[in-house]
Amino acid sequence: MPTKSWERWSGDAPRVERGGITLIWNPGIPLRKDAEVFRVSASDAESAGHHHPCPLCLALKVRPETVPETGNWSPRKSPFALGKLADAIKRVGRLTNRGNNLWPAVETQKGSFDGLHDGVREFFRHALERYFEYHEAREEELGALRFLDGWVETLKGPDASLAAWALLYETRDGRREIRRLRLSTAHASVTSWAYIAAHVAGEYASQVPVQRIWVTEVGLVDGIEQHLLTGVTRDDAQRLYEEHARADVFAALRGEVKLAGRSCGECKFTGACDSLARVDGLLQAREPGPWTRSVSASDLEAYERCPAQWYMEREVHLPRVEEGNQALLRGLAVHRWIAHAHARGVPCSIADLPNPADLGRLATVAGGIIDPADYELAYPFLRSHLETCPLRAGQVGSLTAEKTIYAYDGVADAVIATKADSYWLAGDTLVMREIKTVQVQPEVDDDQIFSTFLAVAWDLVALEAGLSRHHGADHGEVQLEVLSPDSAVVHTYTTRDAALMRMARGRVRRLARQWISDQQWNPLPGPGCSRCSVRRWCGVRDEYESSVGSRVTLGAASGSSPAIP
């Protein structure tokens, strides 16, 4: 295993008695090519400062020419949808630099979104208008703004650079603004991103001397800005970077620990990483999809309801409008309380559950992480859980709660995320338990529960495909705990049931094969459209209700009963 050292970032690295500091990177994985070329973005440094889920993944990312040894696997990136919007904003900037009027240029660029998914196109057109409404208002404050760049970069040595993916503008008298795009609303928190952005904005070469620098976030859903740094000088920007951001830059470079997590789908080492459990064939795909993907049971459930909603919510992350309801709030509270309680390693008891009216004790409920009003909703369900708590004496020695298990299906080239509410080893069995809350306990058998909740089939197939083996178990068991205010029922399924496993594999296969090959993500109008969190961007959001209304009207006109959708 080669060990590399470097003295880089000339004039920028911390120094010891005028000598450059030596940094050692020993990733502990085989490298096909180890090139000391470093490209750290403001987002990379910010991520390092917020404890990136996999330090090694980040260290590989900021070394664009370093290639890990992965056999015949190589990463395949998904299209970067937001890049289309940024490109349109840059083209508007170049057009106005040449003397074109702003709003005709904006209208022209809306056509560049043709061919995108309908929902993405709708949002991008909206976002382009909101962005330039802010831009126009900003010019009234600062004067005419000339567009400079959309990838602002400064060299820190012959093979090292620091950059920010942001939009940089300047006035004729040297006032500069660098803007970060937020899909939804702008953030007010100042992180290392802002300090790096100010620094690279100050170092960017143009014919106008830098006077002052603003670092701004612009929310694309509303066009409202947050000024993170206001009118700092170039020297201020350099000092702030050194004091508050440079350590995060070096943290991004030093990452050696590999941890399975949400970044695995974008990592250069995924196909060979031993921190991921191997579950080859879980999705039962005939071949990989168009790029390396990540998927969970909830993804497939969302995709089954409406491919367009899944794509807009989970793949492109368009702004959402969430409507809270009692069922959702109580479910979240139940899961939080049980996870907190199970982390103690002792059975849940009535002594852990203060009466909701006992305001003096509510601050201690689940470490104060549950809102008292939500706890009141969850209270009767938590009382029901006491009888089925898996930590009751003699049942379980140790238990892991609310932890996502990440795995890799090499056939589908997909990262698999499985999050059980709790799991534990019982002899040679890995047990995974899911929890659902209902207002009235359904009068159904195990087969009906299996058909209703995809998570049961998903967990069974994941256990059979490799999760049991990865955790040292011979086989697996899935438990679905259904809690109502007055009872708790646990439905149990085992991977040893051959007939059950055939059904589980068939259900996962049907959905997964559709999902992995889909590149259209067409909407599926239905009753859920009225509650869809991204309906604002969907062109057929009212189609289902309109069709139901038409059938009702026709039925009434003919004297017959209204049609049932």
C-alpha positions in Angstrom: 0.0 0.0 0.0 1.8 3.2 -1.1 1.9 6.1 1.3 1.9 9.5 -0.3 2.9 12.9 1.1 2.7 16.3 -0.4 3.6 19.9 0.2 1.0 21.8 -1.6 -1.2 24.9 -1.5 2.0 27.1 -1.8 1.7 30.2 0.3 -1.6 28.9 1.7 -0.8 25.8 3.9 -0.1 26.2 7.6 3.6 26.5 8.1 6.1 25.3 10.6 9.2 27.5 10.9 8.8 28.6 7.3 8.6 25.1 6.0 5.6 23.6 4.3 3.6 21.2 6.4 3.7 17.6 5.2 0.3 15.9 5.0 0.1 12.1 4.9 -2.8 10.3 3.2 -3.0 6.5 3.6 -6.4 5.5 2.4 -6.0 1.8 3.1 -7.3 0.7 -0.3 -5.5 -0.3 -3.5 -5.1 2.6 -6.0 -4.8 2.1 -9.7 -3.5 5.7 -10.1 -2.4 7.9 -7.2 -2.0 11.5 -8.6 -1.3 14.4 -6.3 -3.8 16.7 -8.0 -6.3 18.4 -5.7 -9.5 20.2 -6.5 -11.5 21.2 -3.4 -14.8 23.0 -3.8 -16.5 25.1 -1.2 -19.2 22.4 -0.9 -16.5 19.7 -0.3 -15.0 21.7 2.5 -18.4 22.5 4.0 -19.2 18.8 3.9 -16.0 17.9 5.7 -16.8 20.5 8.3 -20.2 18.9 8.9 -18.7 15.4 9.1 -19.2 13.9 5.7 -20.8 10.4 5.9 -17.7 8.8 4.4 -14.4 10.7 4.7 -12.7 8.4 2.2 -15.4 9.0 -0.4 -14.8 12.8 0.0 -11.0 12.4 -0.2 -11.3 10.5 -3.5 -13.6 13.1 -4.9 -11.2 16.0 -4.3 -8.5 14.0 -6.1 -9.9 14.0 -9.6 -7.0 12.1 -11.1 -6.7 9.5 -8.4 -8.3 6.2 -9.4 -9.0 3.4 -6.9 -8.6 -0.2 -7.9 -12.1 -1.5 -8.5 -11.6 -4.4 -10.9 -14.0 -4.2 -13.8 -16.4 -1.8 -12.1 -16.4 2.0 -12.7 -18.8 4.6 -11.4 -21.5 5.9 -13.8 -22.9 9.3 -12.8 -26.5 10.3 -13.2 -27.3 13.5 -15.1 -26.9 16.6 -13.1 -30.3 18.2 -13.6 -29.5 21.5 -11.8 -26.6 22.0 -14.2 -29.2 22.8 -16.9 -30.6 25.6 -14.9 -27.2 27.0 -14.0 -26.2 26.9 -17.7 -29.3 28.9 -18.6 -28.4 31.5 -16.0 -24.9 31.8 -17.3 -26.1 32.2 -20.9 -28.4 35.0 -19.8 -25.4 36.6 -18.2 -23.4 36.4 -21.3 -26.2 37.8 -23.4 -26.7 40.8 -21.1 -22.9 41.3 -21.1 -23.2 41.8 -24.9 -25.9 44.4 -24.5 -29.1 42.3 -24.8 -32.1 43.2 -22.6 -32.6 41.0 -19.6 -36.1 39.7 -19.9 -36.0 38.8 -23.6 -32.8 36.9 -22.8 -34.6 35.1 -20.0 -37.5 34.1 -22.2 -35.1 32.8 -24.8 -33.4 30.6 -22.3 -36.6 29.0 -21.1 -36.6 27.1 -24.4 -33.4 25.4 -23.3 -35.5 23.3 -20.8 -37.5 21.7 -23.6 -36.9 17.9 -23.5 -36.5 17.8 -19.8 -39.0 16.0 -17.5 -42.2 18.0 -17.5 -42.0 18.8 -13.7 -38.4 19.8 -13.9 -39.1 22.0 -16.9 -41.9 23.7 -15.0 -39.7 24.3 -12.0 -36.7 25.5 -14.0 -38.9 28.1 -15.8 -40.2 29.3 -12.5 -36.8 29.4 -10.9 -35.2 31.3 -13.8 -37.8 34.0 -13.4 -37.4 34.2 -9.6 -33.6 34.3 -9.9 -33.6 37.2 -12.3 -36.3 39.1 -10.4 -33.7 39.1 -7.6 -31.0 40.0 -10.0 -32.9 43.0 -11.3 -33.7 44.2 -7.8 -30.0 43.8 -6.9 -28.9 45.9 -9.8 -31.2 48.7 -8.5 -29.1 48.6 -5.3 -25.6 48.1 -6.7 -25.8 49.3 -10.3 -25.3 47.2 -13.5 -23.8 43.8 -12.8 -21.5 42.1 -15.3 -21.5 38.3 -15.3 -18.0 36.8 -14.7 -18.2 33.1 -14.1 -20.2 30.1 -12.8 -17.3 28.0 -11.6 -15.1 30.4 -9.6 -11.6 28.9 -9.1 -8.3 30.0 -7.7 -5.0 28.1 -7.9 -3.3 27.1 -4.7 -0.2 25.5 -6.2 0.8 23.9 -9.5 -1.6 21.0 -9.0 -4.1 22.3 -6.5 -7.1 24.6 -6.7 -10.0 25.9 -4.6 -13.3 26.6 -6.2 -17.0 27.4 -5.6 -19.9 26.3 -7.9 -21.6 29.7 -7.8 -22.4 32.7 -10.0 -20.1 35.6 -9.8 -20.9 39.2 -10.8 -19.2 42.6 -10.6 -20.1 46.2 -11.0 -18.0 48.8 -12.9 -16.5 50.1 -9.7 -15.4 46.6 -8.4 -18.2 45.5 -6.1 -18.7 41.7 -6.5 -21.4 39.3 -5.5 -21.0 35.6 -5.6 -24.3 33.7 -5.4 -25.2 30.2 -4.3 -28.3 28.6 -5.7 -30.8 26.9 -3.3 -33.6 24.8 -4.9 -36.0 25.9 -2.2 -35.3 28.8 0.2 -32.0 30.5 1.0 -30.2 29.5 4.2 -29.0 32.1 6.7 -26.2 30.0 8.3 -22.6 31.0 7.6 -20.4 28.0 7.0 -17.0 27.4 5.5 -18.7 27.5 2.1 -19.3 31.3 2.5 -15.7 32.0 3.5 -14.3 30.0 0.6 -16.7 31.6 -1.8 -15.7 35.1 -0.7 -12.0 34.2 -1.0 -12.2 32.8 -4.5 -14.4 35.7 -5.6 -11.7 38.1 -4.3 -9.0 36.2 -6.2 -10.8 36.0 -9.5 -9.0 38.0 -12.1 -10.8 40.7 -14.1 -9.9 44.2 -15.3 -11.6 45.9 -12.4 -9.9 46.1 -9.0 -11.9 44.4 -6.2 -13.5 46.8 -3.8 -16.1 44.8 -1.8 -17.5 41.3 -1.9 -20.9 40.0 -1.0 -21.7 36.3 -0.5 -25.4 35.6 -1.1 -27.7 32.6 -1.3 -30.8 32.9 -3.6 -33.8 30.7 -3.0 -35.1 29.5 -6.4 -38.7 28.8 -5.2 -39.3 32.4 -4.1 -36.3 34.5 -5.3 -35.6 35.7 -1.8 -31.9 36.2 -0.8 -29.8 35.8 2.3 -26.6 37.9 2.4 -24.1 35.7 4.3 -21.2 38.1 4.1 -21.8 41.7 3.3 -19.3 44.1 1.6 -16.0 42.5 2.9 -12.7 43.5 1.4 -10.4 41.2 -0.5 -8.1 41.1 2.5 -11.0 40.4 4.8 -12.0 37.5 2.6 -8.5 36.1 2.8 -8.4 36.4 6.6 -11.8 34.9 7.1 -10.9 32.0 4.9 -7.7 31.3 6.8 -9.5 31.6 10.2 -12.7 29.7 9.5 -12.4 27.5 6.4 -8.9 26.3 5.6 -9.1 23.6 8.3 -12.2 22.2 6.5 -10.3 22.2 3.2 -7.5 20.0 4.8 -10.1 17.8 6.5 -11.5 17.0 3.0 -8.1 16.1 1.8 -7.2 13.9 4.8 -10.1 11.5 4.7 -9.1 7.9 5.1 -12.0 6.1 7.0 -14.6 4.4 4.8 -18.1 4.3 6.1 -21.2 3.0 4.2 -23.8 5.8 4.0 -25.8 8.0 1.8 -22.8 9.1 -0.3 -22.1 5.6 -1.6 -24.1 6.1 -4.8 -21.7 8.8 -5.9 -18.4 7.3 -4.8 -15.5 6.2 -7.0 -14.9 3.1 -4.9 -18.5 1.8 -4.4 -18.2 -1.4 -6.5 -15.2 -2.7 -4.5 -15.9 -1.3 -1.0 -16.1 -3.9 1.7 -18.0 -1.5 4.1 -21.1 -2.3 2.0 -22.8 -5.6 2.5 -23.0 -7.6 -0.7 -26.5 -8.4 -1.9 -25.9 -9.3 -5.5 -29.2 -10.0 -7.3 -31.4 -8.4 -4.7 -33.2 -6.3 -7.3 -33.2 -9.2 -9.7 -32.3 -6.9 -12.6 -31.3 -8.4 -15.9 -28.7 -5.7 -16.3 -27.6 -2.4 -14.7 -29.6 0.7 -15.2 -28.2 3.7 -17.1 -26.1 4.9 -14.1 -25.1 3.8 -10.6 -28.2 4.2 -8.5 -29.4 4.1 -4.9 -32.7 2.7 -3.8 -34.7 1.7 -0.7 -38.1 0.1 -0.1 -39.7 3.5 0.4 -38.3 4.6 -3.0 -40.0 1.7 -4.7 -43.3 2.4 -2.8 -43.1 6.0 -3.9 -42.3 4.9 -7.5 -45.3 2.5 -7.5 -47.6 5.3 -6.5 -46.3 7.7 -9.1 -43.0 7.6 -11.0 -43.1 11.4 -11.6 -43.6 12.1 -8.0 -40.7 9.8 -7.0 -38.4 11.5 -9.6 -39.3 15.0 -8.6 -39.1 14.4 -4.9 -36.2 12.0 -4.5 -34.0 12.2 -7.6 -34.1 15.9 -8.5 -35.2 17.1 -5.0 -37.6 19.8 -6.3 -39.1 22.1 -3.6 -41.9 20.3 -1.7 -44.9 21.5 0.2 -45.5 19.0 3.1 -48.9 18.9 4.8 -48.5 17.6 8.3 -51.2 15.4 9.7 -51.8 13.6 13.0 -51.0 10.2 11.6 -47.6 11.4 10.3 -46.8 13.3 13.5 -47.7 10.4 15.8 -45.8 7.9 13.7 -42.6 10.0 13.8 -43.0 10.5 17.6 -43.5 6.8 18.2 -40.4 5.9 16.1 -38.3 8.6 17.9 -39.3 7.5 21.4 -38.8 3.8 20.7 -35.4 4.3 19.1 -34.3 6.4 22.1 -35.6 3.9 24.5 -34.1 0.8 22.7 -30.7 2.5 22.5 -30.5 2.1 26.3 -30.4 -1.6 26.0 -33.2 -2.2 28.6 -36.9 -3.1 28.0 -39.4 -0.4 27.7 -41.6 0.0 30.8 -44.5 2.0 32.0 -42.1 4.0 34.2 -40.7 5.5 31.0 -44.0 6.9 29.9 -45.1 9.9 31.9 -48.8 10.9 31.5 -49.0 13.7 28.8 -50.6 15.9 31.4 -47.5 15.7 33.6 -45.8 18.7 32.2 -43.0 18.6 34.7 -41.7 15.3 33.3 -42.2 15.9 29.6 -38.8 17.5 29.2 -37.2 14.2 30.0 -39.2 12.2 27.5 -36.8 10.6 25.0 -34.2 13.2 26.0 -36.5 16.0 25.1 -36.4 15.2 21.4 -40.1 14.8 21.1 -42.5 17.8 21.1 -45.0 17.4 24.0 -47.9 17.7 21.6 -46.6 14.9 19.4 -45.9 12.8 22.5 -49.5 13.2 23.5 -50.5 11.7 20.1 -48.0 8.9 20.5 -48.7 8.0 24.2 -51.4 5.4 23.8 -49.4 3.6 21.0 -46.3 3.6 23.1 -48.3 2.0 26.0 -49.3 -0.7 23.5 -45.7 -1.3 22.5 -44.7 -2.3 26.1 -46.1 -5.8 25.7 -44.2 -6.4 22.4 -40.9 -4.7 23.2 -38.2 -7.0 21.8 -35.9 -6.2 24.8 -38.2 -7.9 27.3 -36.1 -10.1 29.6 -34.8 -13.2 27.9 -35.6 -12.2 24.3 -32.7 -10.1 23.0 -29.2 -9.5 24.3 -28.4 -6.4 22.2 -30.3 -4.4 19.7 -29.6 -1.7 17.1 -32.3 0.9 16.6 -33.1 3.2 13.6 -29.9 2.5 11.7 -29.8 2.3 8.0 -27.9 -0.7 6.6 -26.2 0.0 3.3 -25.5 -2.7 0.8 -24.5 -3.1 -2.9 -26.2 -5.1 -5.6 -23.4 -5.7 -8.1 -25.8 -7.1 -10.8 -27.9 -4.0 -10.8 -25.0 -1.6 -9.9 -27.2 -0.2 -7.2 -26.6 0.9 -3.6 -29.3 -0.6 -1.4 -30.6 1.2 1.7 -32.6 -0.8 4.3 -33.7 0.9 7.5 -35.5 -1.3 10.0 -36.8 0.3 13.2 -34.7 -2.2 15.0 -32.7 -5.3 14.3 -30.8 -7.9 16.4 -29.2 -11.3 16.3 -31.1 -14.1 18.0 -28.9 -17.2 17.8 -28.3 -17.8 14.1 -31.1 -15.5 13.0 -30.9 -11.8 12.1 -34.2 -10.3 13.0 -35.5 -7.0 11.5 -38.5 -5.3 12.9 -40.6 -2.6 11.3 -43.2 -0.6 13.2 -46.5 0.8 11.8 -49.2 2.8 13.7 -52.9 2.5 13.0 -55.9 4.0 14.7 -57.8 0.7 14.6 -56.1 -2.7 14.6 -56.9 -4.3 11.2 -58.6 -7.7 11.2 -56.1 -9.2 8.8 -53.8 -12.2 8.7 -50.1 -12.4 8.0 -50.7 -12.8 4.2 -52.7 -9.6 4.0 -50.2 -7.7 5.9 -47.4 -9.0 3.6 -49.4 -7.9 0.6 -50.0 -4.4 2.1 -46.5 -3.4 3.2 -43.7 -3.6 0.6 -41.1 -3.3 3.4 -41.8 -6.8 4.5 -40.9 -8.3 1.1 -38.0 -6.0 0.7 -36.5 -6.9 4.1 -36.9 -10.6 3.4 -35.2 -10.4 0.0 -32.4 -8.3 1.4 -31.8 -10.7 4.3 -31.8 -13.7 1.9 -29.5 -11.9 -0.6 -26.7 -11.3 1.9 -27.7 -9.1 4.9 -28.0 -12.2 7.1 -24.7 -13.5 6.1 -23.0 -10.1 6.4 -24.1 -10.0 10.1 -23.0 -13.5 10.8 -26.4 -15.1 10.7 -27.6 -18.2 8.9 -31.0 -16.9 7.9 -33.4 -13.9 8.5 -36.7 -13.0 10.1 -38.9 -9.9 9.5 -41.3 -8.8 12.1 -44.0 -6.1 11.5 -45.3 -4.6 14.7 -48.7 -3.0 14.2 -49.5 -0.6 17.1 -53.0 0.8 17.8 -54.1 2.8 20.9 -55.3 -0.4 22.6 -53.2 -3.3 21.3 -50.1 -4.4 19.6 -49.8 -7.3 17.1 -46.5 -8.7 15.7 -46.6 -10.4 12.3 -43.6 -12.7 11.7 -42.0 -13.9 8.5 -38.9 -16.0 7.9 -36.6 -16.5 4.9 -36.9 -20.3 5.6 -40.4 -20.2 4.1 -39.8 -21.1 0.5 -43.3 -20.2 -0.8 -43.2 -16.8 1.0 -39.7 -16.0 -0.5 -40.9 -16.7 -4.0 -43.7 -14.1 -3.5 -41.3 -11.7 -1.9 -38.8 -11.9 -4.7 -41.5 -11.6 -7.3 -42.9 -8.4 -5.7 -39.5 -6.8 -5.5 -38.5 -7.9 -9.0 -41.7 -6.4 -10.6 -41.1 -3.0 -9.2 -37.3 -2.9 -9.3 -37.1 -3.8 -13.0 -39.5 -1.0 -13.9 -37.7 1.5 -11.7 -34.2 0.7 -12.8 -34.9 1.0 -16.5 -37.3 4.0 -16.4 -35.9 7.3 -17.8 -39.3 8.9 -18.5 -40.9 9.0 -15.0 -44.4 9.6 -16.3 -47.1 10.8 -13.9 -49.7 8.4 -12.7 -52.8 10.5 -11.8 -54.8 9.1 -8.9 -56.4 10.0 -5.5 -53.0 10.9 -4.1 -52.6 13.8 -6.4 -54.4 16.2 -4.1 -51.8 15.5 -1.3 -48.7 15.3 -3.5 -45.9 17.4 -2.1 -44.6 18.4 -5.6 -48.0 18.8 -7.3 -47.1 22.5 -8.0 -44.7 21.4 -10.7 -46.9 18.6 -12.3 -48.8 19.4 -15.4 -51.5 16.8 -14.8 -52.0 17.5 -11.1 -55.7 18.1 -11.5 -56.4 15.5 -14.2 -57.7 12.8 -11.8 -60.0 15.1 -9.9 -61.3 16.5 -13.2 -62.0 13.0 -14.5 -63.9 12.0 -11.4 -65.9 15.2 -11.5 -66.8 14.5 -15.2 -67.9 11.0 -14.4 -70.1 12.3 -11.5 -71.6 14.9 -13.7 -72.4 12.4 -16.5 -73.8 10.0 -14.0 -76.1 12.6 -12.6 -77.2 13.7 -16.0 -78.2 10.2 -17.1 -80.0 9.5 -13.8 -77.6 6.7 -12.9 -75.4 6.4 -9.8 -72.1 8.3 -9.9 -69.2 6.2 -11.1 -66.8 5.0 -8.5 -63.1 5.7 -9.4 
